[in-house]
Amino acid sequence: MDKLKSYLYQGVNFVKEAWVELSKVHYPSPKETMQATIVVIGLTFIMALWLGMVDYVAVRAVRQLLG
């Protein structure tokens, strides 16, 4: 019975601690979410261009070396 009470206490304690941590979470506003989304899309586009250029140069270099 003591073991059951211990498990119950641990479970209740976990839920209380989780609730405290959830109250500390900062949820972004719609404006902040939109700004972050634009930044992610922009950086993804820039990285895609960069990788595309590197791939193009690498393919040209390998074709030049192989004849």
N, C-alpha and C positions, 0 to 999 in steps of 0.2 A: 504494500500500500504506500509505503514511503517513496518507493521508486516512481509510482504513478504520480504522486504529488510533486516530486522533483521534476518530472517531465512536463507536467502541467505548468508549474512555475516557470520553467525555462521557455515554454511556448508563449506564455503571457508576457514574459519579460522581453522576448524577441519582438513580439508585435508592438509593444510600447516603444522600444528602441527604434524600430523601423518607422513608426509614426513620427517620432521626433526628427529622424533624418529626412523624412519626406517633407516635413514642414520647413526645412532649410533649403529646399530646392527652389531655384529661380526659373520660372517658366517665362520664355521670351514672349514679347508682345508680337502681334502680327507684323508690325513694321520691322522689328528686329529679325523675325523669321524670313521676311522677304529680302532684306538686305543680305543676310547670310546665304540665302539661296542664290541670289545674283552673283555673289562672290564665288561660290562653288561652281556655278555654271561657267562663269568667266575663266576661272583657273583651269577648269576641265578643257575648255576650248583651247586655251593657250598651250596646255600640255599636249593636246592632240596635235596641234600644229607643229610643236617642237619634235615630238616623236615621229611624225610623218616626214619632216625634213631630215632627221637623222636616218630614218629607214631608207629614204630616197638616196641619200649620199652613200650609205653603206651598200645598197644594191648596185649603184653605179660603180663603186670602187671594186666590188667583187667581180662584176662583169668585166671591168677593165683588166683586172689581174688574170682572169681566166681566159681572156681572149675574146 
